[in-house]
C-alpha cells in the first residue's frame, strides 16, 4: 500500500518538471 502514494508523488513531480520544461522552452523560443 506504500507504493501508491509514492507513485502519485512521482507523477506530480514528473508533471511539474514537464510543465516547467515546457514553460522554459516557451521563454527561450
MODELLER restraints for C-alpha pairs under 7 A, 6 or more apart:
rsr = mdl.restraints
at = mdl.atoms
